[in-house]
Amino acid sequence: METFTTYLSNGKSVELCPGGADKAVTHENYKEFIELLIQARLNESSRQMEWLREGVQYVIPLSVL
């Protein structure tokens, strides 16, 4: 049974919503599952991207870019 959980690229399992480990994916809610999955995967590197942005900004003002 598929639930509202996924594995991130670091191998860590996360719930896509509160109680996701207990919420089964069904034909009726699969679109919600897909949206939450996409958001989790797209946002999993947001902290690293912020660090990269700060590093670039330290060398080059963002207004120049």
Chimera marker file (.cmm) of the C-alpha trace (Angstrom):
<marker_set name="trace">
<marker id="1" x="0.000" y="0.000" z="0.000" r="1" g="1" b="0" radius="0.5"/>
<marker id="2" x="1.368" y="3.419" z="-1.012" r="1" g="1" b="0" radius="0.5"/>
<marker id="3" x="1.104" y="6.149" z="1.615" r="1" g="1" b="0" radius="0.5"/>
<marker id="4" x="1.701" y="9.881" z="1.644" r="1" g="1" b="0" radius="0.5"/>
<marker id="5" x="5.424" y="9.447" z="2.270" r="1" g="1" b="0" radius="0.5"/>
<marker id="6" x="8.485" y="9.596" z="0.055" r="1" g="1" b="0" radius="0.5"/>
<marker id="7" x="12.227" y="9.194" z="0.189" r="1" g="1" b="0" radius="0.5"/>
<marker id="8" x="14.324" y="12.281" z="-0.430" r="1" g="1" b="0" radius="0.5"/>
<marker id="9" x="17.611" y="12.172" z="-2.308" r="1" g="1" b="0" radius="0.5"/>
<marker id="10" x="19.496" y="11.681" z="0.976" r="1" g="1" b="0" radius="0.5"/>
<marker id="11" x="17.535" y="8.455" z="1.585" r="1" g="1" b="0" radius="0.5"/>
<marker id="12" x="15.476" y="9.939" z="4.417" r="1" g="1" b="0" radius="0.5"/>
<marker id="13" x="11.798" y="9.023" z="4.509" r="1" g="1" b="0" radius="0.5"/>
<marker id="14" x="9.434" y="11.969" z="5.056" r="1" g="1" b="0" radius="0.5"/>
<marker id="15" x="5.691" y="12.385" z="5.366" r="1" g="1" b="0" radius="0.5"/>
<marker id="16" x="4.223" y="14.590" z="2.665" r="1" g="1" b="0" radius="0.5"/>
<marker id="17" x="1.527" y="15.853" z="5.043" r="1" g="1" b="0" radius="0.5"/>
<marker id="18" x="0.720" y="15.469" z="8.739" r="1" g="1" b="0" radius="0.5"/>
<marker id="19" x="-0.195" y="11.832" z="9.308" r="1" g="1" b="0" radius="0.5"/>
<marker id="20" x="1.030" y="10.923" z="5.845" r="1" g="1" b="0" radius="0.5"/>
<marker id="21" x="2.400" y="7.557" z="6.932" r="1" g="1" b="0" radius="0.5"/>
<marker id="22" x="-1.138" y="6.503" z="7.824" r="1" g="1" b="0" radius="0.5"/>
<marker id="23" x="-2.877" y="8.053" z="4.786" r="1" g="1" b="0" radius="0.5"/>
<marker id="24" x="-3.247" y="5.668" z="1.862" r="1" g="1" b="0" radius="0.5"/>
<marker id="25" x="-2.998" y="6.878" z="-1.721" r="1" g="1" b="0" radius="0.5"/>
<marker id="26" x="-6.248" y="6.108" z="-3.494" r="1" g="1" b="0" radius="0.5"/>
<marker id="27" x="-7.724" y="6.807" z="-6.893" r="1" g="1" b="0" radius="0.5"/>
<marker id="28" x="-9.616" y="9.708" z="-5.315" r="1" g="1" b="0" radius="0.5"/>
<marker id="29" x="-6.584" y="11.441" z="-3.729" r="1" g="1" b="0" radius="0.5"/>
<marker id="30" x="-3.696" y="10.571" z="-6.041" r="1" g="1" b="0" radius="0.5"/>
<marker id="31" x="-3.579" y="14.120" z="-7.487" r="1" g="1" b="0" radius="0.5"/>
<marker id="32" x="-3.058" y="15.526" z="-3.982" r="1" g="1" b="0" radius="0.5"/>
<marker id="33" x="-0.290" y="12.956" z="-3.453" r="1" g="1" b="0" radius="0.5"/>
<marker id="34" x="1.428" y="13.943" z="-6.697" r="1" g="1" b="0" radius="0.5"/>
<marker id="35" x="1.277" y="17.672" z="-5.879" r="1" g="1" b="0" radius="0.5"/>
<marker id="36" x="2.715" y="17.110" z="-2.396" r="1" g="1" b="0" radius="0.5"/>
<marker id="37" x="5.404" y="14.819" z="-3.804" r="1" g="1" b="0" radius="0.5"/>
<marker id="38" x="6.458" y="17.387" z="-6.405" r="1" g="1" b="0" radius="0.5"/>
<marker id="39" x="6.629" y="20.128" z="-3.773" r="1" g="1" b="0" radius="0.5"/>
<marker id="40" x="8.710" y="17.973" z="-1.436" r="1" g="1" b="0" radius="0.5"/>
<marker id="41" x="11.180" y="17.029" z="-4.164" r="1" g="1" b="0" radius="0.5"/>
<marker id="42" x="11.484" y="20.568" z="-5.559" r="1" g="1" b="0" radius="0.5"/>
<marker id="43" x="11.968" y="22.118" z="-2.123" r="1" g="1" b="0" radius="0.5"/>
<marker id="44" x="14.353" y="19.574" z="-0.643" r="1" g="1" b="0" radius="0.5"/>
<marker id="45" x="17.405" y="21.550" z="-1.800" r="1" g="1" b="0" radius="0.5"/>
<marker id="46" x="16.107" y="25.023" z="-0.914" r="1" g="1" b="0" radius="0.5"/>
<marker id="47" x="18.523" y="25.413" z="2.006" r="1" g="1" b="0" radius="0.5"/>
<marker id="48" x="21.518" y="24.540" z="-0.158" r="1" g="1" b="0" radius="0.5"/>
<marker id="49" x="20.333" y="26.913" z="-2.898" r="1" g="1" b="0" radius="0.5"/>
<marker id="50" x="20.060" y="29.713" z="-0.329" r="1" g="1" b="0" radius="0.5"/>
<marker id="51" x="23.640" y="29.053" z="0.809" r="1" g="1" b="0" radius="0.5"/>
<marker id="52" x="24.793" y="29.122" z="-2.815" r="1" g="1" b="0" radius="0.5"/>
<marker id="53" x="22.955" y="32.405" z="-3.390" r="1" g="1" b="0" radius="0.5"/>
<marker id="54" x="24.567" y="33.926" z="-0.289" r="1" g="1" b="0" radius="0.5"/>
<marker id="55" x="28.002" y="32.785" z="-1.453" r="1" g="1" b="0" radius="0.5"/>
<marker id="56" x="27.578" y="34.291" z="-4.902" r="1" g="1" b="0" radius="0.5"/>
<marker id="57" x="26.217" y="37.485" z="-3.379" r="1" g="1" b="0" radius="0.5"/>
<marker id="58" x="29.331" y="37.721" z="-1.224" r="1" g="1" b="0" radius="0.5"/>
<marker id="59" x="31.462" y="37.948" z="-4.395" r="1" g="1" b="0" radius="0.5"/>
<marker id="60" x="29.077" y="39.580" z="-6.884" r="1" g="1" b="0" radius="0.5"/>
<marker id="61" x="26.207" y="41.894" z="-5.966" r="1" g="1" b="0" radius="0.5"/>
<marker id="62" x="22.941" y="40.298" z="-7.022" r="1" g="1" b="0" radius="0.5"/>
<marker id="63" x="21.904" y="43.545" z="-8.725" r="1" g="1" b="0" radius="0.5"/>
<marker id="64" x="24.697" y="42.926" z="-11.265" r="1" g="1" b="0" radius="0.5"/>
<marker id="65" x="23.265" y="39.526" z="-12.107" r="1" g="1" b="0" radius="0.5"/>
<link id1="1" id2="2" r="1" g="1" b="0" radius="0.2"/>
<link id1="2" id2="3" r="1" g="1" b="0" radius="0.2"/>
<link id1="3" id2="4" r="1" g="1" b="0" radius="0.2"/>
<link id1="4" id2="5" r="1" g="1" b="0" radius="0.2"/>
<link id1="5" id2="6" r="1" g="1" b="0" radius="0.2"/>
<link id1="6" id2="7" r="1" g="1" b="0" radius="0.2"/>
<link id1="7" id2="8" r="1" g="1" b="0" radius="0.2"/>
<link id1="8" id2="9" r="1" g="1" b="0" radius="0.2"/>
<link id1="9" id2="10" r="1" g="1" b="0" radius="0.2"/>
<link id1="10" id2="11" r="1" g="1" b="0" radius="0.2"/>
<link id1="11" id2="12" r="1" g="1" b="0" radius="0.2"/>
<link id1="12" id2="13" r="1" g="1" b="0" radius="0.2"/>
<link id1="13" id2="14" r="1" g="1" b="0" radius="0.2"/>
<link id1="14" id2="15" r="1" g="1" b="0" radius="0.2"/>
<link id1="15" id2="16" r="1" g="1" b="0" radius="0.2"/>
<link id1="16" id2="17" r="1" g="1" b="0" radius="0.2"/>
<link id1="17" id2="18" r="1" g="1" b="0" radius="0.2"/>
<link id1="18" id2="19" r="1" g="1" b="0" radius="0.2"/>
<link id1="19" id2="20" r="1" g="1" b="0" radius="0.2"/>
<link id1="20" id2="21" r="1" g="1" b="0" radius="0.2"/>
<link id1="21" id2="22" r="1" g="1" b="0" radius="0.2"/>
<link id1="22" id2="23" r="1" g="1" b="0" radius="0.2"/>
<link id1="23" id2="24" r="1" g="1" b="0" radius="0.2"/>
<link id1="24" id2="25" r="1" g="1" b="0" radius="0.2"/>
<link id1="25" id2="26" r="1" g="1" b="0" radius="0.2"/>
<link id1="26" id2="27" r="1" g="1" b="0" radius="0.2"/>
<link id1="27" id2="28" r="1" g="1" b="0" radius="0.2"/>
<link id1="28" id2="29" r="1" g="1" b="0" radius="0.2"/>
<link id1="29" id2="30" r="1" g="1" b="0" radius="0.2"/>
<link id1="30" id2="31" r="1" g="1" b="0" radius="0.2"/>
<link id1="31" id2="32" r="1" g="1" b="0" radius="0.2"/>
<link id1="32" id2="33" r="1" g="1" b="0" radius="0.2"/>
<link id1="33" id2="34" r="1" g="1" b="0" radius="0.2"/>
<link id1="34" id2="35" r="1" g="1" b="0" radius="0.2"/>
<link id1="35" id2="36" r="1" g="1" b="0" radius="0.2"/>
<link id1="36" id2="37" r="1" g="1" b="0" radius="0.2"/>
<link id1="37" id2="38" r="1" g="1" b="0" radius="0.2"/>
<link id1="38" id2="39" r="1" g="1" b="0" radius="0.2"/>
<link id1="39" id2="40" r="1" g="1" b="0" radius="0.2"/>
<link id1="40" id2="41" r="1" g="1" b="0" radius="0.2"/>
<link id1="41" id2="42" r="1" g="1" b="0" radius="0.2"/>
<link id1="42" id2="43" r="1" g="1" b="0" radius="0.2"/>
<link id1="43" id2="44" r="1" g="1" b="0" radius="0.2"/>
<link id1="44" id2="45" r="1" g="1" b="0" radius="0.2"/>
<link id1="45" id2="46" r="1" g="1" b="0" radius="0.2"/>
<link id1="46" id2="47" r="1" g="1" b="0" radius="0.2"/>
<link id1="47" id2="48" r="1" g="1" b="0" radius="0.2"/>
<link id1="48" id2="49" r="1" g="1" b="0" radius="0.2"/>
<link id1="49" id2="50" r="1" g="1" b="0" radius="0.2"/>
<link id1="50" id2="51" r="1" g="1" b="0" radius="0.2"/>
<link id1="51" id2="52" r="1" g="1" b="0" radius="0.2"/>
<link id1="52" id2="53" r="1" g="1" b="0" radius="0.2"/>
<link id1="53" id2="54" r="1" g="1" b="0" radius="0.2"/>
<link id1="54" id2="55" r="1" g="1" b="0" radius="0.2"/>
<link id1="55" id2="56" r="1" g="1" b="0" radius="0.2"/>
<link id1="56" id2="57" r="1" g="1" b="0" radius="0.2"/>
<link id1="57" id2="58" r="1" g="1" b="0" radius="0.2"/>
<link id1="58" id2="59" r="1" g="1" b="0" radius="0.2"/>
<link id1="59" id2="60" r="1" g="1" b="0" radius="0.2"/>
<link id1="60" id2="61" r="1" g="1" b="0" radius="0.2"/>
<link id1="61" id2="62" r="1" g="1" b="0" radius="0.2"/>
<link id1="62" id2="63" r="1" g="1" b="0" radius="0.2"/>
<link id1="63" id2="64" r="1" g="1" b="0" radius="0.2"/>
<link id1="64" id2="65" r="1" g="1" b="0" radius="0.2"/>
</marker_set>
